[in-house]
Amino acid sequence: MGRLKSAGIGCFVGVSLCAVAVPALADEDDPPYQVASCADPDPTNSLQADLGSGVLGVGYEQRLVKHLSLRLTLQYNKPWYTETWGGPDTDAYAWAVELRPFIFPFGTGMKGLYLSPFGRAGIGYAKDGLDKTESNPVWSVGATAGYGWMFNYDRILLRLGAGAQYWAYETGSQKKAGVKGVYPQVDIILGWAF
């Protein structure tokens, strides 16, 4: 009976090893291993850092459908580059809220070619040639076109784009400080998608 028991255990071990080893054999064209992703391959939300021209912001974007997403951003705006484009050398800055849709014409979700109109509103501050720093409600509107990439199993988002915007960032009642006019807009957006 001892030999029969030993033969049964040996047979069981042999079959078990074959059951494990045979599926592990790979064809010549198979990769040596497969990495499983824990990421949702098609994320619908993103937390973002907006680092565009004159902007430093933190936003949340929600994809509504494959062709459209909407972002709400809290921003610090400082149009530091306006003098380069023929505008005033201003010390104007603002704390603003931006509402911005991203339109993806090819239905690629949160990546690929995009068109994006936007609007901002907030409280602006400027002194320039005034006696003291003045504050006023300020706003800007614009639009950009660009391209977005997603890396690391669609977790890391990068968007680059360009367009134009109209700044209405003036303060003061009689004598004005700040900036008003059309200027270039550059999108540099980094995000974490989920």
C-alpha positions in Angstrom: 0.0 0.0 0.0 3.0 2.3 0.7 4.1 2.1 -2.9 0.7 2.8 -4.2 0.5 5.9 -2.0 3.9 7.1 -3.1 3.0 6.5 -6.8 -0.3 8.5 -6.3 1.6 11.4 -4.7 4.2 11.4 -7.4 1.5 11.3 -10.1 -0.3 14.2 -8.4 2.9 16.3 -8.2 3.7 15.5 -11.9 0.3 16.5 -13.1 0.3 19.7 -11.0 3.7 20.7 -12.4 2.5 20.1 -15.9 -0.6 22.1 -15.3 1.5 25.0 -14.1 4.3 24.7 -16.7 2.4 24.2 -19.9 0.4 27.5 -19.8 3.6 29.3 -18.9 5.3 28.2 -22.1 5.3 31.1 -24.6 5.4 31.2 -28.3 8.4 32.9 -29.9 6.5 36.1 -30.6 4.9 36.4 -27.2 6.4 39.0 -24.8 8.3 37.5 -21.9 5.8 38.9 -19.5 2.6 40.9 -19.4 2.1 43.9 -17.1 -1.5 44.1 -15.8 -2.9 47.6 -15.4 -4.8 48.7 -12.4 -5.8 51.9 -14.2 -9.1 52.6 -15.8 -8.1 52.7 -19.5 -10.7 55.4 -20.2 -10.6 57.9 -17.3 -13.4 60.5 -16.9 -11.9 62.8 -14.2 -8.7 64.7 -13.9 -7.0 67.0 -11.3 -4.9 69.5 -13.1 -2.2 72.2 -12.7 -2.8 75.0 -15.2 0.6 76.6 -16.0 -0.3 78.7 -19.0 0.8 82.2 -19.9 0.0 84.5 -17.0 -1.8 81.7 -15.1 -1.1 79.5 -12.2 -4.1 77.4 -11.3 -5.6 74.2 -9.9 -8.6 72.6 -11.5 -10.9 69.7 -11.8 -12.1 68.3 -15.1 -15.0 66.0 -15.7 -15.6 64.3 -19.1 -19.2 64.6 -20.0 -19.1 62.6 -23.3 -16.3 61.4 -25.5 -16.3 64.8 -27.4 -16.6 67.1 -24.4 -15.3 67.8 -20.9 -15.7 70.7 -18.6 -13.1 72.1 -16.2 -13.5 74.5 -13.2 -10.2 76.1 -12.1 -9.1 78.4 -9.2 -6.3 80.6 -10.5 -3.8 83.3 -9.7 -3.5 85.4 -12.9 -0.5 87.7 -13.5 -0.3 89.1 -17.1 3.5 89.5 -16.9 4.1 89.2 -20.6 1.8 92.0 -21.9 4.7 94.5 -22.4 6.4 92.1 -24.8 3.3 92.3 -27.0 3.0 96.1 -27.0 0.9 96.4 -23.9 1.6 98.1 -20.6 4.2 97.1 -18.1 1.8 96.4 -15.3 1.8 95.0 -11.8 -1.8 93.8 -12.1 -2.7 90.4 -10.7 -6.0 88.7 -9.9 -7.6 85.8 -8.1 -10.0 84.3 -10.5 -12.3 81.3 -11.3 -12.2 79.9 -14.8 -14.9 77.7 -16.5 -13.6 76.0 -19.5 -15.0 73.3 -21.9 -12.6 71.1 -23.9 -14.0 70.0 -27.2 -12.4 66.8 -28.7 -13.6 66.8 -32.3 -12.5 63.1 -32.8 -14.1 61.8 -29.7 -10.9 60.8 -28.0 -11.9 61.5 -24.4 -9.4 63.6 -22.5 -6.6 63.3 -25.0 -5.9 64.2 -28.6 -6.7 67.3 -30.6 -8.8 69.8 -28.6 -10.5 73.2 -29.0 -11.2 75.2 -25.8 -13.0 78.5 -25.3 -12.8 79.8 -21.7 -13.9 82.6 -19.5 -12.5 83.9 -16.2 -13.8 86.2 -13.5 -12.3 87.4 -10.3 -11.0 90.3 -8.2 -8.0 92.1 -9.7 -5.4 94.3 -8.0 -3.0 96.9 -9.6 -1.1 100.0 -8.6 1.1 100.9 -11.6 1.1 104.7 -11.4 -1.7 105.1 -8.8 -1.1 106.3 -5.2 -2.2 103.0 -3.8 -3.1 99.5 -4.9 -6.7 99.5 -6.2 -9.0 96.5 -6.7 -11.9 95.8 -9.1 -13.8 92.9 -10.6 -11.9 91.7 -13.6 -12.5 89.2 -16.4 -11.0 87.6 -19.4 -12.2 85.4 -22.3 -10.3 83.5 -25.0 -9.9 80.3 -26.9 -7.1 77.8 -27.6 -6.4 74.8 -29.8 -3.9 72.1 -28.8 -3.1 68.5 -28.3 -3.3 66.3 -25.2 -1.3 63.2 -24.3 -1.9 60.6 -21.6 0.9 58.5 -20.2 1.3 55.7 -17.6 -1.8 53.8 -18.4 -3.8 57.0 -19.0 -3.1 58.4 -15.6 -0.7 61.3 -16.4 -2.1 64.1 -18.6 -0.1 66.6 -20.6 -1.8 69.3 -22.9 0.0 71.9 -24.9 -1.9 74.6 -26.9 -2.0 78.1 -28.2 -4.6 80.8 -28.9 -5.6 84.3 -27.8 -7.4 85.9 -25.0 -8.9 89.3 -24.1 -7.7 90.6 -20.6 -10.0 93.2 -18.9 -7.8 93.6 -15.8 -8.1 97.3 -15.0 -8.5 98.9 -11.6 -9.0 102.4 -10.3 -11.9 104.8 -10.7 -10.6 107.8 -12.5 -7.1 106.9 -13.5 -6.7 103.3 -14.5 -4.0 100.7 -13.7 -3.7 97.2 -15.1 -4.1 95.8 -18.6 -6.9 95.6 -21.2 -6.6 94.1 -24.6 -6.0 91.0 -26.7 -2.9 88.9 -26.0 -1.5 85.5 -26.8 -2.5 82.5 -24.7 -0.4 79.4 -24.2 -1.8 76.2 -22.6 0.5 74.1 -20.4 -1.6 71.7 -18.5 -0.4 68.8 -16.3 -2.9 66.4 -14.7 -3.7 63.2 -12.9 -6.6 61.3 -14.5 -8.8 58.8 -12.7 
